[in-house]
Amino acid sequence: DAYCYKKQVSASYSKWIVRKEGAELVNDTLKKYVRFRELRKEREIPELVEEIRYLDSAIDLKQKVKAMAQALDLEESQIDVNYGHPHITHALMLANGIDFETGEMTNYAKIDEVEDILSQTDEQAIVWVYWRRFGEELHKRLGDDSVLVNGGMTDKQKTEAIDGFKSGKYKYLVASIGSIAEGHNLQHCRISIVANQWYDVIKDLQSRGRIERNGQKNNMVQIRLVCEKSLEEDVLFVLQKKMSLREAHDYLRSAIDRKIRRY
């Protein structure tokens, strides 16, 4: 009974702190971001610039519509097929050049774009992918200069691959966003490319955080590749909205927890 009472008092006190100091916490958050911007403006800490590149990788879908129209003896405009059909996963696979029926690459627009970006710099870079097939094909295209990390590898294999990237053995790290998006310090690198868009805002933020860490001395750039007029545009909109809310929530939550632990 005493334990339950203590928990109830603690919960009530926590709510009181949130009510009483909510405005103060919001002000702290605003001050933090203002100071953060000032430090970046004064070049005391590195800056991260996000660049979004839109490209038309819808060739595979257009070919499917054309073939369907011919089979049904209809005009292409009469075929109601879009990136929302038949399923979100299928639509996003198509946007990244993957045939959802066979799992094979049918369009290399994004892979070509990644190669073009990397050819313009001598620096190391991380390329984040969501689809394993896409990552394998990109790794194959980049050759021995790259190393691939995905969910099908053991922890030992992942560690060896990441250590090879850190040591400079590999110039490019092609990584599944679900396999090493958290807990790895890769601040020796300043270029991050997000090749495949997905709705998971936490993994997205964590992948960016691999280069945006203490010890980073150079300005950073993160490039997103988005298939124009596809479901990826909706994904990007959702991510941008969630990111601002998530960052604010995380800071406020940690500030509240610190105050609760003091008492």
Summary of the structure (lengths in Angstrom):
residues: 263
radius of gyration: 22.7
end to end distance: 21.6
largest distance: 77.7
contacts: 751
relative contact order: 0.15
helix: 54%
strand: 14%
